[in-house]
Amino acid sequence: MSDFLDILTHGRRLQGAVKELTVEELISVNEKLAAIIEKRKEQEAELIKAQQEKLAKLEEIKKQMAEAGIDVADLQDVVETKPKRKAGQKRPVKYKITVDGETTAWTGVGRMPVVFKDALEKGQSLEDFAI
């Protein structure tokens, strides 16, 4: 728990922390805290209301499904599955260059390796390194 919460939730520590505040400042802090509490209560009430509405809609849908003779398993059979992406499939290498006995490959996507940049600056073309 943070120091702020430790002080705020402990009576004596809170009293020691606010002993230098004037009564007007304490009233102001109290009003701000009350406003925060009221706002939080409203948010929680809205959340509960939304959950109740969702449950009511679900019950209505269940009733409609029962009247139509549809089971949840029937819906699962109809749902189309998305084609799975082939994980780990890499792009094919398009360019290779060998400099000082070290071969560098590049797919042509992303940042161009330095060895290719150097070769292009020397007047060679990218097609010279195509596989």
C-alpha positions as CSV (number, residue, x, y, z in Angstrom):
1,M,0.0,0.0,0.0
2,S,1.3,3.5,-0.8
3,D,2.3,5.9,1.9
4,F,-0.6,8.1,1.0
5,L,-3.1,5.3,1.6
6,D,-1.3,4.3,4.8
7,I,-1.8,7.8,6.2
8,L,-5.3,8.3,4.8
9,T,-6.6,5.0,6.3
10,H,-4.9,5.3,9.7
11,G,-6.7,7.7,12.1
12,R,-3.7,8.9,14.1
13,R,-1.4,9.2,11.1
14,L,-4.0,11.2,9.2
15,Q,-4.6,13.5,12.2
16,G,-0.8,14.1,12.4
17,A,-0.6,14.8,8.7
18,V,-3.4,17.4,8.7
19,K,-2.6,19.1,12.0
20,E,-1.1,22.1,10.2
21,L,-4.2,22.7,8.0
22,T,-6.7,25.3,8.9
23,V,-10.4,24.4,9.5
24,E,-11.3,26.0,6.1
25,E,-8.7,23.8,4.3
26,L,-10.0,20.7,6.1
27,I,-13.5,21.6,5.0
28,S,-12.3,22.0,1.5
29,V,-10.6,18.6,1.6
30,N,-13.7,17.0,3.1
31,E,-15.9,18.5,0.3
32,K,-13.5,17.2,-2.4
33,L,-13.4,13.8,-0.9
34,A,-17.2,13.7,-0.6
35,A,-17.5,14.6,-4.3
36,I,-15.1,11.8,-5.2
37,I,-17.1,9.3,-3.1
38,E,-20.4,10.5,-4.7
39,K,-18.9,10.1,-8.2
40,R,-17.6,6.6,-7.4
41,K,-21.1,5.6,-6.1
42,E,-22.7,6.8,-9.3
43,Q,-20.2,4.9,-11.4
44,E,-20.8,1.7,-9.4
45,A,-24.6,2.2,-9.8
46,E,-24.2,2.6,-13.5
47,L,-22.1,-0.5,-13.7
48,I,-24.7,-2.5,-11.8
49,K,-27.5,-1.2,-14.0
50,A,-25.5,-2.1,-17.1
51,Q,-24.9,-5.7,-15.8
52,Q,-28.6,-6.0,-14.9
53,E,-29.6,-4.9,-18.4
54,K,-27.1,-7.4,-19.9
55,L,-28.6,-10.2,-17.9
56,A,-32.1,-9.2,-18.9
57,K,-31.1,-9.2,-22.6
58,L,-29.5,-12.7,-22.1
59,E,-32.7,-14.0,-20.5
60,E,-34.7,-12.6,-23.4
61,I,-32.4,-14.2,-25.9
62,K,-32.6,-17.6,-24.1
63,K,-36.4,-17.4,-24.1
64,Q,-36.4,-16.6,-27.8
65,M,-34.0,-19.5,-28.5
66,A,-36.2,-21.9,-26.5
67,E,-39.3,-20.8,-28.4
68,A,-37.4,-21.4,-31.7
69,G,-36.0,-24.7,-30.6
70,I,-32.4,-23.6,-30.8
71,D,-29.7,-24.8,-28.5
72,V,-26.4,-23.1,-27.8
73,A,-24.6,-26.1,-29.4
74,D,-26.5,-25.3,-32.7
75,L,-25.0,-21.8,-32.7
76,Q,-21.5,-23.1,-32.1
77,D,-21.8,-25.4,-35.1
78,V,-22.8,-22.4,-37.3
79,V,-20.0,-20.1,-36.2
80,E,-17.3,-19.9,-38.8
81,T,-13.8,-20.2,-37.6
82,K,-11.2,-17.8,-38.8
83,P,-8.4,-19.3,-40.8
84,K,-5.4,-19.4,-38.5
85,R,-2.3,-17.5,-39.5
86,K,0.7,-19.7,-40.2
87,A,2.9,-18.8,-37.2
88,G,6.6,-18.6,-37.7
89,Q,6.5,-18.5,-41.5
90,K,9.2,-16.2,-42.6
91,R,9.5,-14.1,-45.8
92,P,11.7,-15.4,-48.5
93,V,15.1,-13.9,-48.9
94,K,15.3,-11.8,-52.1
95,Y,18.9,-10.4,-51.9
96,K,22.3,-11.8,-50.8
97,I,25.7,-10.2,-50.6
98,T,29.0,-11.5,-49.5
99,V,31.5,-9.0,-48.1
100,D,34.8,-10.1,-46.5
101,G,33.6,-13.7,-46.4
102,E,30.5,-12.9,-44.5
103,T,27.1,-13.4,-46.3
104,T,24.2,-11.1,-45.5
105,A,20.7,-11.9,-46.6
106,W,17.8,-9.4,-46.9
107,T,14.1,-10.0,-47.6
108,G,13.7,-6.5,-49.1
109,V,11.4,-5.5,-46.3
110,G,12.4,-3.2,-43.4
111,R,15.6,-1.3,-43.0
112,M,18.2,-2.0,-45.6
113,P,21.4,-3.6,-44.1
114,V,24.5,-1.4,-44.1
115,V,26.4,-3.7,-46.5
116,F,23.7,-3.2,-49.1
117,K,23.7,0.6,-48.6
118,D,27.5,0.7,-49.0
119,A,27.3,-1.3,-52.2
120,L,24.6,0.9,-53.6
121,E,26.6,4.0,-52.8
122,K,29.5,2.4,-54.8
123,G,27.4,2.3,-57.8
124,Q,26.0,-1.2,-57.8
125,S,22.3,-1.9,-58.2
126,L,20.0,-3.9,-55.9
127,E,19.3,-6.3,-58.8
128,D,23.0,-7.3,-58.8
129,F,22.3,-9.1,-55.4
130,A,18.9,-10.6,-56.3
131,I,18.6,-14.3,-55.8
